[in-house]
């Protein structure tokens, strides 16, 4: 409560008025102090003043404004006094003041004079603004910090933009480097592989043929390594684009098996493809990358397996009306991988054991690329392995179902009794499943003696076998041996023999004719074709079948092709490959010559290199397309420029197709058939 520090007795009415006055003063939030005009000492203070300054009522007695104002109060008091004299009131904003305990605070002071009973006094209102000042300081500091942050962000954005520009430039430079490296490496590889292919088609002594085949295998291995390195670089630089096309998975598996079947046969390994019946006939995705993963796993399995088998299992993990999740397992009986080494797989340039590289070769890039491709496809890869037992590499990914439905279910062997004679249990089981799907009544045997007993038993019961599928392996199972054994049984209607072979060599086949051979791993399409040919009355089953590939080439004989190529060695290789296919070849060394030749002669196809002097292949193609009547002339890029961007540039220039170097004979043949005869390979 405010008190009066000076004065004596007063009348009761005056005292009640003073009490009301003090109560009002104590209710005020600001500190209020009354000073005597003559002595400048405090006479009245309210509760807020006592709380603010920390003095008691008695301690306030005799304190002046200068004493309460702190060390810097004199100048402030002088300014206030001058303002009071001239204006009758004064204001001092945010003046530092001092408490009893020596601490300071910031306050604004408003002073005015008033007269009571002829006595002049000063009324001082002091407002503590310390918290507001500190808040403003904090806000100011925050604003400064925000400004610094803004400037830092601007600088960071500038640096980021600069880094982006540099990254784009580096990416473009990297892409250009990759394209150039690919071109420069593929050009000599084309010469090596091409020349080896041409030499292999000549008459050679066994030792010479061995040397040529070694060159071919080594060159293909080097080409595969080159492809792995470039693929990895493209993936990591974000330059690898995926396709979304409809494909037939069983055709993909058939092609993948063809790529490794010969190596399996060389090592005596059983290769089995076990594709579940519920796998859709068509899917939508990138078949090239799916096959790349599968072939990587297959090559890995064959490389590290010396005895036993390599089995591919394809299953549908989950299925919906418009989608299916496929899982492909590649299981082998190879050396296996220690548990501690499994984590190192699928990492760049890693193998489970460094000694593996010395023994089996390889960089481990195939597994790295498989993992990255699987991720791009929305799937994943994994491995399970046990040293000395084998490994299982798996790949799983979702696919949309294709709109194209498979052909109506064919049952070319409906009701026909057949016998499968195969030592390998997995291969036997898969073939029996396919034959059952074809409608056959299937029996099986794992050895020659067991097969003969089965044949005799069936003959005695009057239900003899129409066809025997016989593994062309050991003497007791071989087709010739089985044919001789059956001949000695004096059967009324001997069964037809089909030899199951692990490779396409015909020497010592033991089969009566070529038409009765199935190459392992057996694929459903090949099996059904054979059954339809032998059981469905299509042609004479006793006469050898004419290979479809050879018949298709008849449409190429006499066709004229313009080869546009500036490299002499590549000219020689490509020209001879074309001539072996029955094609007439003209050669142009650059795009300008090609432009002149197509106007002078009629060609069924132009094979166009890209990088050439005088006029490159892209410019030449655009010039040809600009000629009246040349919009439909097939022009195919035959080039070592194999990046996705190169294919786009070729298409934009008006080319119809893209044939990469090194040129594979089968790919060249398929391209010719596609664009000259209009058929498919």
Residue, then its C-alpha position, 0 to 999 in steps of 0.5 A: x500500500x502506498x504511504x505518506x512519508x511526510x506530514x502530520x495530523x490531518x482531518x479525518x475527511x482528508x485522511x479518507x481521501x488520501x486512503x482512497x488515493x493510495x488504494x488507487x495508486x496501489x492498483x496501478x500496474x506501473x510504478x508511481x512515485x511522487x517527489x517533493x518539488x523543493x527537495x526532490x525527495x520521494x514522498x509517496x510510492x505505490x506497491x509496484x514501485x516497491x516491488x520494482x526497486x526492492x526498497x521498503x517504505x522507510x528506505x524510499x524516504x529521502x531517495x531522490x530521482x537521481x539516486x533511483x536512476x542509477x549511475x547514468x541518471x544525472x543526464x536523464x534527470x537534467x533532460x527531464x527537468x528542462x522539459x518540465x520547465x518548458x513544457x510541464x511534462x517530460x518523457x524518457x524512453x527506455x532508460x536503464x535504472x538500478x534496483x536496491x540489489x544493484x541489478x538493473x532494468x530498462x524502464x520508460x519514465x513519464x514525469x509531470x508536475x501538479x500542485x496540491x494545497x499550494x505545494x508543487x510535486x513531481x509525479x513520476x510513472x515508471x514502466x518496466x520494459x525489460x521483458x519487452x526489450x529482451x523480446x525485441x532483442x531476441x526478435x532482432x537476433x532471430x531476424x538477423x539469424x533468419x537473414x543470415x540463413x536466407x543469405x546462406x540458402x541463397x548461396x547454397x542454391x547458387x552453389x547447388x545450381x552450379x553443382x547441378x550444371x557441373x553434374x549435368x555437364x559431367x553426366x553428359x561428358x560421362x555419357x559421351x565417354x561411355x559411348x566413345x569407349x563402347x564404340x572404340x572397344x566394339x569396333x576391334x571386337x567386331x573384327x576379332x569375333x567376325x573373323x573367328x566366325x568366318x574362319x570357323x566356317x572353313x575346313x580346319x584341322x582339329x587343332x586349328x578348330x580348337x584354337x579358333x573356338x578358344x578365340x571365339x569363347x574368349x572374345x565373347x567373354x570379353x564382350x560380355x565383360x564390356x557389356x557389364x561395365x557399360x551397363x553398370x555405368x549406365x545404371x549408376x548414371x541413370x541412363x538405363x531406360x526400361x521397356x514396357x512391352x509384351x513378351x512370352x516368358x517361355x520363349x525367353x526361357x528357351x532363348x536363355x537356355x540356348x545361351x548356356x546349354x552348350x557350356x553345360x554339355x561341355x561340363x556334363x551338367x544336366x540343365x533343367x527348366x521347370x516352368x510351372x503351368x500357371x505361368x502366364x503365356x504373356x507378360x508386360x515388362x522388359x524381357x531383355x533385362x529379365x533375360x539378362x538377370x536370368x543369364x547372369x545367374x545361369x552363367x554364375x551357376x555353370x561357372x561354379x558347378x563341375x558335377x551335377x545339375x543346374x535347375x531353373x524353377x519358375x513359379x507364380x508367387x502371387x496372382x491377380x486379374x491383371x498382374x502376376x509376381x514371378x519368381x525365378x530360382x536358379x539352383x546348382x550343385x556347385x561349390x557353394x558359398x560360405x555364410x560369412x561371404x554371402x553379404x559380399x555378393x551383389x556388391x561392386x567387384x566382389x566375389x565370395x573368395x578371392x581365390x575364386x577369381x583365380x580358379x574360375x575367373x569373373x569380376x562379380x559384376x553380373x550379380x551387381x547388375x542383376x541386383x540393380x536391374x531387379x530394383x529398376x524392375x520393382x523386384x529383388x534378388x537374393x541367394x541361399x547357399x551351403x559350401x560343398x552343396x550348392x547355391x540358389x540364386x533367385x529373382x522376383x518381380x511383378x509384371x502386368x499380364x499381357x493382352x495376347x492370350x496363348x494359343x488354345x490348349x494343344x494336346x497332340x498326344x491325347x491318349x498316346x502311351x509314351x515312356x521317358x527313359x532318363x537318369x536325371x530325376x528332375x529332367x525326367x519329372x519336367x518332361x513327364x509333366x510336359x507330356x501329361x499336359x500334351x495328353x499322353x499317358x506317361x510312364x518313366x524309367x531311370x535306366x535301360x534295363x528298367x525301360x526294357x522291362x517296362x516295354x515288355x510288360x506293356x507289350x504283353x498287356x497289349x498296350x505297347x508304347x507309341x514313343x520312347x524318349x531316351x536320354x542319349x547318354x551312357x551305353x545302356x541308355x543311348x539311342x543306338x543301344x536302345x534301338x538294338x535292344x528293342x529290335x531283339x524283342x520282336x515287338x509287333x509294333x516297335x515304339x518310335x525312338x526320340x533321342x534326348x540330347x544335351x547339345x546339337x552335335x549329330x555325331x554318334x547320335x544313335x537316333x534313326x533320323x534328325x526329326x527324332x531328336x529333342x535337345x535338352x533342356x526340353x522346351x514345351x514348344x519343341x516337344x509339342x512340335x515334335x509330337x504334332x509332326x510324329x503323331x499328328x500326320x504332318x508329313x512323313x515321320x520317317x523322313x528327316x525334318x528340314x530345319x526351319x532356319x534353312x528353309x527361311x533363308x530361301x527368301x534371301x537368296x539373290x537379294x541385294x544389300x548395300x553395306x555402308x562401312x568405312x572400316x576395311x576389316x569390317x567391310x570384309x567381315x560383313x560382306x562375307x557373312x552376307x554372301x554366306x546367307x545368299x545375299x548380293x552385296x555392294x559396298x560404300x565407304x561413306x554416306x555420300x557414296x551410299x546416297x549416290x548408290x541408292x539412286x543408281x541401283x535398287x536395294x532390298x536393304x541398306x546396312x548403315x554404319x554411323x561414324x564415317x568420313x565425308x558424310x556420317x550414317x545419320x546424315x546419309x539416312x536423312x538425305x536418303x529419306x528426303x529423296x522421292x520414293x525412298x521413304x520405304x527403303x529399309x535402312x538398318x544401323x549396323x554400328x558399334x554405337x549401342x547406347x540407348x541415345x544412339x538408338x533414339x538418334x537412329x530412329x529419329x534420322x529415319x532408320x528402321x532397326x539397329x544391329x549392334x557390333x560385334x555383329x552376331x550371325x544369327x542377329x544379322x540373319x534375323x534382321x535380313x529376314x525381318x526387312x527383306x523377306x518380311x518373315x521372322x527369325 
